[in-house]
Amino acid sequence: MFKNDRIMTLTPWQRICLCFAAFCGLSGVALAALTAHLPERFFIAGGRPMTERAIDMQMWHAVLLCALALYGAPRFRWIAASFAIGLMLFCIPVYALALRGPDFAIVAPTGGTLVMLSWLALMIAALRR
């Protein structure tokens, strides 16, 4: 991966993927702190654990997106994009609902399904030569 001790050059899709992963990590830590310190009145009933599960999902997928970006195989760029889109479509509605924001939770199952299909696509891509 590194030649002659030079720093690896990242392609544009790798940079975008790493930036999105970093944003997911940053916002995940911020949301975790917010969730830990906000009074209960800011959440719907059961909203705090709902937020914590969404944060877990976001943080684990941030790590995955880092790995995909650093691996750098071009065939993984669309899989990384579908993970990112699915993650947003899942997590944002969950956070909004849990924190008494606008209720567009109907979108969350679409995001979750896209994330699951992305895992399937990653499995298929890994098995192909």
C-alpha positions as CSV (number, residue, x, y, z in Angstrom):
1,M,0.0,0.0,0.0
2,F,2.9,2.4,0.8
3,K,5.7,2.7,-1.7
4,N,9.1,4.1,-0.9
5,D,7.8,5.5,2.4
6,R,5.6,8.0,0.6
7,I,2.2,8.8,1.9
8,M,-0.6,6.9,0.1
9,T,-2.5,9.0,-2.4
10,L,-6.2,8.7,-2.0
11,T,-8.7,8.9,-4.8
12,P,-11.5,11.3,-4.7
13,W,-14.1,8.7,-3.7
14,Q,-11.8,7.5,-0.9
15,R,-11.5,11.1,0.4
16,I,-15.2,11.6,0.3
17,C,-15.8,8.3,2.1
18,L,-13.3,9.1,4.8
19,C,-14.7,12.6,5.3
20,F,-18.2,11.1,5.7
21,A,-16.9,8.5,8.1
22,A,-15.1,11.2,10.1
23,F,-18.4,13.2,10.2
24,C,-20.3,10.1,11.4
25,G,-17.7,9.6,14.1
26,L,-17.7,13.3,15.1
27,S,-21.5,13.6,15.2
28,G,-21.8,10.2,16.9
29,V,-19.6,11.3,19.8
30,A,-21.5,14.6,20.0
31,L,-24.8,12.8,20.0
32,A,-23.6,10.4,22.6
33,A,-22.6,13.3,24.9
34,L,-25.9,15.0,24.2
35,T,-27.9,11.8,24.9
36,A,-26.0,11.3,28.2
37,H,-26.5,14.8,29.5
38,L,-29.9,15.9,28.2
39,P,-32.8,15.9,30.7
40,E,-35.5,13.3,30.1
41,R,-38.0,15.9,29.0
42,F,-36.1,16.4,25.7
43,F,-36.8,12.7,24.7
44,I,-40.0,10.9,23.9
45,A,-40.9,8.0,26.1
46,G,-38.1,5.4,25.4
47,G,-36.2,8.0,23.3
48,R,-32.9,7.8,25.1
49,P,-32.3,4.1,24.5
50,M,-33.6,4.6,20.9
51,T,-31.0,7.3,20.4
52,E,-28.3,5.1,21.9
53,R,-29.0,2.3,19.5
54,A,-28.9,4.7,16.5
55,I,-25.5,6.0,17.8
56,D,-24.2,2.5,18.0
57,M,-25.3,1.8,14.4
58,Q,-23.7,5.1,13.3
59,M,-20.4,4.6,15.0
60,W,-19.9,1.0,13.8
61,H,-20.7,1.9,10.3
62,A,-18.3,4.9,10.5
63,V,-15.5,2.3,11.2
64,L,-16.7,0.2,8.3
65,L,-16.7,3.2,5.9
66,C,-13.1,4.0,7.0
67,A,-12.1,0.5,6.2
68,L,-13.7,0.5,2.8
69,A,-12.1,3.8,2.0
70,L,-8.7,2.8,3.1
71,Y,-8.9,-0.6,1.3
72,G,-9.6,1.5,-1.8
73,A,-11.0,-1.1,-4.2
74,P,-13.0,0.8,-6.8
75,R,-15.7,-1.9,-6.8
76,F,-16.5,-0.9,-3.2
77,R,-17.2,2.7,-3.9
78,W,-20.9,2.1,-4.7
79,I,-21.2,-0.2,-1.7
80,A,-19.7,2.5,0.5
81,A,-22.2,5.1,-1.0
82,S,-25.1,2.8,-0.3
83,F,-24.0,2.3,3.3
84,A,-23.7,6.1,3.7
85,I,-27.1,6.8,2.3
86,G,-28.8,3.9,4.2
87,L,-27.1,5.1,7.4
88,M,-28.5,8.6,7.0
89,L,-31.9,7.4,6.0
90,F,-32.0,5.2,9.2
91,C,-30.3,7.4,11.8
92,I,-31.6,10.8,11.1
93,P,-35.3,9.9,11.4
94,V,-34.6,7.9,14.6
95,Y,-32.7,10.9,16.2
96,A,-35.5,13.3,15.1
97,L,-38.2,11.1,16.6
98,A,-36.4,10.3,19.8
99,L,-35.5,14.0,20.4
100,R,-39.1,15.3,19.8
101,G,-38.2,16.6,16.3
102,P,-40.2,16.2,13.1
103,D,-41.6,12.7,12.8
104,F,-40.5,11.2,9.5
105,A,-39.7,7.8,11.0
106,I,-41.4,6.1,8.1
107,V,-38.1,6.6,6.2
108,A,-36.0,4.6,8.8
109,P,-37.0,1.1,7.5
110,T,-35.9,2.1,4.0
111,G,-32.5,3.2,5.4
112,G,-32.2,0.0,7.5
113,T,-33.1,-2.1,4.4
114,L,-30.5,-0.3,2.3
115,V,-27.9,-0.9,5.0
116,M,-28.7,-4.6,5.0
117,L,-28.6,-4.8,1.2
118,S,-25.2,-3.0,1.4
119,W,-23.9,-5.8,3.7
120,L,-25.2,-8.3,1.2
121,A,-23.5,-6.5,-1.7
122,L,-20.2,-6.4,0.3
123,M,-20.4,-10.1,0.9
124,I,-21.0,-10.8,-2.8
125,A,-18.2,-8.4,-3.8
126,A,-15.8,-10.1,-1.4
127,L,-16.6,-13.5,-2.9
128,R,-16.1,-12.4,-6.5
129,R,-12.6,-12.1,-8.0
